[in-house]
Amino acid sequence: MRKEEKAQILESITAQIQETPNFYITDISGLNAEQTAKLRRDCFEKNIKLIVVKNTLFHKAIEAMGSEEANQLLSTLEGPTAIMYTETPNVPAKLIKKYADDGKEKPALKGAYVQECAFVGAEKLSELCNIKSREELIGEIVGLLQSPARNVVSALQSAGGKLAGIVKTLSERE
């Protein structure tokens, strides 16, 4: 590969990291063509971009990020490497877990950079599955904010007759 080609690939990897800052480093070696096509189809359906990269080029892209946290992932760049880019932080983890639950060894998680935190090792998969997306967090906050208002409205509705009687009695006393 010529130096110009490497520079273009490095530039595209760096641009992809800036566009989609959540990424998973995986190993998909050993998958046959049918299994690889199925994995790519599953990734496409879940809005995950799956690409195979050269470790040295991805190493340079991570260093270019200038993040101490991301530099922890450099040790995972050994052997065949595929990168899963995603907007929703926990979707690739759930996909990898689904494959593992089906008895498949690949794709195997090497590491991940999610919400500006590095996760190194396959044992972090369950932790990554439990990360909530932005939409899930907003939904929980809205639910928490609505809960007290619902309780007040419910109490007023259930005590509607009693409350009206109390107000009427108090107004008659004056």
Beta strands, then each sheet from edge to edge (+ up, - down):
strand 1: 22-27
strand 2: 48-53
strand 3: 81-86
strand 4: 108-114
strand 5: 117-120
sheet 1: 2+ 3- 1+ 4- 5+
end
